Amino acid sequence: MKYQYYAKNLSGEEMKGETEARGRLELARVLRQKGYTLVSFKEKNKKNKFSFSAPFFGGVPVGEKIMFSRNLSVMISAGVSLAKALSILGRQTQNKKFKAVLAGLENEINKGNTLSGSMEKHPMVFSPLFTAMVKVGEETGKLSGSLELITGQLERDHTLRKKIKGAMMYPSIIVIAMALIGILMLIYVVPTLVSTFKDLGIELPLSTRIIIAMSNFFVNQTAAFAAIVIAAIFSGGWFFRSEAGKKLLNIFALKFPLFSPLVKKINSARTARTLSSLIGSGVDVVEALSITKNVLQNHKYKNVLEQAKEDIQKGLPLSESFKKADKLYPILVGEMMAVGEETGKLSEMLLRIAVFYEEEVSETTKNMSTIIEPILMVFIGAAVGFFAISMIKPMYSMLNGV
């Protein structure tokens, strides 16, 4: 594959050009041998964005990839050839897309290509972290061990995601149920009260008129309401998948007091775990930072890792970049990394940081429902109170008039 690249050396001299490489990692390695560090790149002969790495639309669940890496590690350590192991795993999986991907990997291996190079052709299935650690395993002759590390990384990341989703399940159900009950009341309860108000001929307060207007809209413009809801869902989904939408969500998550501490702990754990796995496997720090940057979702944290790469190329220690980003990473992260650098055990210290913050996330998510519940109760009480007052106030006005 041909790449356009932009690179710099330690003295700040820039270099641009085009070259052939089997993937981003090989491109970075070739430039590093020339004394340059890859800054940015673009695939020259990139496939159409509507093409797929396999002829199926379904995705590959994380569980499938965990089983794949674990079983492949066991087979390789038992002496099974790589092509045969891929053939067995391809027959074993029930996921059609993954079956096609594994058949493609087996075909590439039989042609003499490496496993990591073959995986780079399926970026939607195998992440840069997965591919990089497989490549390190191939180069060091410890592919089975690298696959074990990948399995552990995937399992912990999957567990972390499940805990966060589980913590948000309860408040999501409550909010949805409350919205549905509110709509049903506007459709069936309010019209009955409206007819009573008309018979009494009393002047209605603003809050009551607002609720009646909403009720009339739901009852008389059902098709328009459904269209607005569908359009809002699709446009919202499109916006929050865009770069601007993602950045807005990232900023909100970091500013909102309820979620900010959790977001910081999650990103600290994920950064430390990924860097620990990569550096411990023999990947150089600059390349490890590039891969970790792709693992993180929040653009603020991506910027920190990009700055860390530039600082390292200037000769500064890695810990300094994290100390400067104390509004995103807790102070403990930078201080412990500094200790790891001083003792020559950076990978071990990063692993300790990861374990610590993963446990912190686990405790925080356990208590999330307890924290959110009183907030939800206040919100529900305010909504019910507004509706009740709006409907009862006209009746009191009538009684006072009598």
N, C-alpha and C positions, 0 to 999 in steps of 0.2 A: 504494500500500500504506500502511495506517495503522500508525503506531508509537506506543508509549508510551515516553517518554524521561525521563531524569534528567540534568540538566546543572548546571554551576557556572561562575561567572565568576571573574576574578582576585581579587576581594575576598572570595571564599568564599560569595557569595550563591547559594542553590540555586533551581532551577526544575524543576518537573515538569509533564507534560502529555501531550497526544496531538496528532499532526499527520500530514498526508499527505506522503509522500515516495516517490520512485521507488526509493530504496535507502538503505543506511546512510550512504554517502558524501554523498548529497544532504542527508540529515538533519543530518549533522555540519556541512555547509557553511552551511545555513540558520541553525543555532544560532550558528555562529561569526560570522555577519554581525550577529547581535544582541548579540555580546559574550560569548557563553557557549561552554563546551567540553562536548561530549557525554561523559558518564561511563558511562552504561549505557542500553540500549534493549531493547525487546521488540516483536516483530511482533504487532499486534492481531488481524489476520485471517490468522494463519499457517495453512498447509495442514496437513492431517492428516499425522502423521509417517510413515504408511504409503504416502503418495502419492509418485510419482516424477516427475522432470522430463522423462522420456521413457518410452515404453511398453516398455522393455526392462530386464532385470535386469543385463546385463553392464556393466562399467565402461568408462571411456575411458582407454586406456594413455597414459602421458606422451609416448611417441613420436608418437602421433597428434596431441597438442596442440602438440608442437614443430614438426611438419610443417605444421600448420594456421597457426600464428603466422608461420612463415617464409614460406610461400607467400602468405598474405594480405598480408604486408608487401610482397613483390615485386609482386603484382598491383596494389595501391593505388599504389605508386610508379610503375608503368607506366601509370597512368591508367584502370584498369578500375574500374567503379562497384562500390560495396560490395556491393550486392544481387547483382550478377552474379558477383562473386568468391566470395561465399558459396554461390551455386548451383553453380559449377564445383567448389569444394572439397567440397560435399555429394555430388556425383556421383562424385567421385574416391575418397572414403574407403570402406573396406570394413567399418568398424565400424558396426553397425546403430544402436546408441544414439547415436553421434556424428552419424550421418547424420540422425537425427531431430532432434537438437539444432540442427544447422546449418540444417535446413529451418525450424525455429522461429525462428532468428535472422533468416533471410532474410524470413520473413513479417512479423516485427516491424519490420525496416528498411523494408519496402514500406509499412507503416502510418505511417511517419514517426518511429519511435522511434530512439533512439541505439543504437549497438552496445554500449556499456557498460551501458546500462539494460536491454537485452535479455539480456546475459550474466548480470546479477544475478538473473535468473529461473532460472538453472541453476547454483546454488552448488556442487552436487556435481561439476560439470565444470570450471567456471572459478573459481579461487580468488579471495579478496579482492584479493590482489596483482595478479593478471591483470586483473581488472576495473578496479582503481584506475589502473593504468598506461594502459589503453585510454582511460579517461575523461580522463586528463591529455593524452593524444595528441589526443583530439577537441577539447579546449578550446584547445590551443596550435596546432592545425592541423598537427601532426606525428605523425599516427597511424602512418604507416609506420615512423618512427624508434622510436616506443614499442613497436611490435610486434617490432622487431629486438632491443630491450633485453629484452623478455619472452622471446624465443627463447633469447638468451644465458643468462638467468637459469634457465630450465627445463633447458637442456642441462647447465649446471654442477651444478644440484641433482640431476639424474638421474645424472650421472657420479659424484657423491659417494655417492649411495645404492648404486650398483652396486659401487663399491669396498668399501664397508662390508659388503655382502652377500657379495662375493667373499672378503673376509678371514675371514668367519665360516663359509664353506662347508666348509673342510677340518676344523676341529674338530667341526662338527655331524655330518659323515659318520662321523668316527671314533667319536664318542659313540654314535650310533645303531647302528653296526656292532658295537660292544662290547656294547651292551645285547642285541642280537639273539643274539650268540654266547653270552652268559651265560644267556639263556632256553633256548636249544637244549641247553646243557650240563645245565641243571637238569632238562630234560625227558627227555633220552636217556642222559646219562652218570651222573648221580647215582643214579637208580634201580638201576643195575647194581651200584654200590658199596654201596648200602643193603642189598641182598640178601646181599652178602659179610659186612657187619658183623653182620647178624642171625645168620648161620651161626656166626660166631666168638663171639657172645654177650659182647662186651666193652662196657664203659661208654664212652659217647661224650661228648666235650667239648661245651661250650655252642655254640661256633661251628659245629661239625658238625651239631648238632641244629637250629640255625637254618637252615642250608642244606638239610637234609633236609625240614624243615617247608615251606620255600619250594617245593622240588621237588614234594612231595606236593600242594601247593595248585595248582601249574601243571598237574600230570598229572590230578588227580581233580576239580578245579573249573575246567576250561577255560572254560566258559560264564561263570562268575562272574568269572574273571580278565578275559575279553574285555569284559564289562559294566563292570567297574571302570576298565579302561583307557579305554574310550569315554567313560564319565562323567567321568573325570579330564580328558580332552582338552577336552570341551565346557565343563565347569565352569571349567577353567583359562582357556580362550579367553574365556568370558564375563567372568570376574573381571578379566583383564588388559585387557579393553576398557572396563571400568567406570572411573569417575574414581578410585576408591580404588586399583584395580589399577594404573592408569597412574602414579599418584603414587608407589606403592610401587616400581615399576620405575625411575622417574626417580631416586628417592633411592638405590636400589641402584647404578644406573649411575654416580652421582656419588661414592658411597662406595667402590666396589670399585676397588682400585688399578690393576688391569689396564685397565679401561675409562674411568676418570675423566678422564685427560688427553685421550683421544680425544673424549669427549663435550664437554669444554670447547672443544676446537679446532673441532669440527663446529658447535656453537652460535655460537661467535665468528664463524666464516666466514659462516654463514647470516644472522646478525644484520647484520653489516657489509655483505654483498652486497645484501640486501634494502633496508636503509636507504639505501645509496648509490644504488641504482636509483630509489627513490621520491623522495628529496630532489633528486637530479640531474634528475629529470623535472619538478620544480616542485611536488611535494606538500609541504604544510607539515609541520613536524617532528612535531607532536602526532598528526596523521592518519597519518603514516608509521610512528610507533611503534605505533599501534593496529593497522595492517595487519601489521606485522612480528610483533607479538604473536600474531596468528592463524597466522602461518607456522610459528612455533616449536612444538615438541611438549612440551617439558619445562616443567612448571608452575613450577619455580623460576625459569627464565629469563623466563617470562611475567610473573611477579611483579616482576622487575627492570624490565621495560619499562613496566609499569603505574606503578611508583614513579617512573620517569623522566618519564612524562607529568605526574604531579603536581608533580614538581620544576620542570619547565619552566614550568608555569602559575604557579609561585611566583617565577619570574624567575631560577632557577638554570641554569647551562650544562648541556648534555646530558652532557658528559664527566664531570661530578661524580657522576652516578648510576652510571656504569660503574666509576668509581674506587672507590666505596663497595662495589660488588659484586665485590671482588677474589677472593672464594672461588669465584666462578662464571666470571667473565671474567678472562683474564690481565691483569696490570698494563699490559702494552703497549697493550691496546685503549683504555683510558681515557686514557693519556698521548698516544697518536697522535690521538685524537679532540680532545683539548684543543689540540693543534697545529693541527689542521684548523679549529677554531673561531677561533683567534687569527689565522690567515692568510686566513680566508674561503673555504677550500677543503675544507670538511667532506666533501662528496660524494667528491672525489678521494682524500682520506685514508682514508675508509671503504673505497673500492675497493682501495687498497693493503693494508689490513688483511685484506680478504676474500681477495685473491690469496695473501698470505703464509700464512694459516691453511689455505687450500685445499691449498697445496703441502705444508704440515705434515701434514695429514690423509692426503694421498696417500702420503707417506713412511711414516707410522705404519701405514697399512693394508698396505703392502707388507711390512713387518716383522712384522705381526701373527701370521702363521703360525709364524714363527721363534720368537716370544715364547711362543706358546701350546703349541708342540710339546713342550718339556721338561716343562711342567706336566701335559700329557696323558699323557706317558710315566710320570711318577710316579704319577698317578691309576690308569692301567691296571696298572702294576706292583703297586700296593697291592691292587687288586681280585684280580688273578691270584694274588698271594702269599697273600691271605686264603683264597681257594678251595683252593689247593694245600695249605696248612698244615692246613686244616680236614679235608681228605680223607686226608692222609698221617698226621696225628698219631695217629688210632686204630690204624693199622697198626704204628707204632712202639711204642705202648703194648702191643700184642699180643706183639710180638717181645721186649720187655723182660720180659713176664710169662712167656714161654717160657724 
